[in-house]
Amino acid sequence: MKKYMKKIIFTLMFAIFGLSTQAQTEKCATMQILEKRIAKDPSIKLRMEQSEIKTQKWISANSNAKGGIQLVTIPVVVHVLWNDPIENISAAQIQSQIDILNEDFRLLNSDSLDSSHPFWQFTADTEIEFCLATRDPNGNATSGITRTYTDSIAFIEMDSPKYTVTGGSDSWDPTQYLNLWVCHLNDGLGLLGYAAFPADLATDPDLDGVVISYTAFGYIGTATAPNDLGRTGTHEVGHWLNLRHIWGDDTCGDDFVADTEIAEAANYGCPTFPHNANSTCGSGVDGEMYMNYMDYVDDACMNMFTYDQGIRMQSALNGDRAGLLTSLGCSAPTGLLNEGSLENGFQIYPNPSNGNFTVDTHMLKYDNISISVYDLLGSKIQKFENIKSFPFKMDLNDLSNGIYYFKINCGNKTITQKVIIAK
Ligand SMILES: [Zn+2]
């Protein structure tokens, strides 16, 4: 493979914000949002250029020394925004997205390139992992999931999911968590998601995070082919950690990464290897690296980050996103560890309710789970035994208004949660 020679950084600055004029569907709105924001506030461009200089400095100091790379676990809070109940996706579907992130970023994905493939040598374990947060910003135990009913049938304004006042959900401290919103995006555009870059964190913390369509989230439930393997999440979190599109959002553009082959434009569907070999842009005999997560191909046809993409993401974690390195979001609060780990595993919603409760869990294996309902005096009113599938719906409409307790038995452990019926 002919390595793409990186041009010097100051030349590149002119190409960073080249406007994309592609007529094809934009699966990801990350760059369009950035361009719009720069049009309104030109200082953003300067800030990103300064951040890029810092990034390149860190990369040159660390890219050859493995010492710069460390295993990092990023706490994630998933904000589910729903209008139609189908958009209120299950905890298992959320966990399936976290699992995909962990596989893809650690090169544990079962579809990674075979060692005989010419691009195999560039595939990389980025040493970045993710957990659903077990501790919230107040130090309390959490499932790492928030659920918000919204009046928005579809989110058209890109910033709306990120604010409670506009029908979304306010973010958790973005220096400590990856905020990931799942909602109904504007269907007509074929838009799957978008992300904020690290350079924006300090000046626009409210806008930090990743937004993904409920139809392209995780690999079960509402995930829909060809976006049903969780790779929208992998792609957008790549942006959130400062990766650019592989074609540099311009004809033969630059993605600021040395070991990705130069690409003429976005690739779609499922190209055959080698694709666009010996292009006018200068791709080598092996063609473009369309199977990179930062291209636009179908989920089933993308399968790799490169080593230099990994370094670039590590640079973000040692720069603008350094707060994550000391975040306690993945450490369940002390003292609640045993009970808490089980407690984190279940969610009851809505609470209060009119008597229709849903109990959900992000545990993918269920073992002899039962739920008993007690009243304030401690009398057992009802018991649901041997529950095999979640989310599990409970109809307690016959009960009068008041406080009740759910005792959830899971294996040999029990947790008790207070619920309120208010009709
Ligand atoms: Zn993108």
Residues whose N, C-alpha, C, O or C-beta is under 5 A from the ligand:
A	BS01	ZN	C28 T30
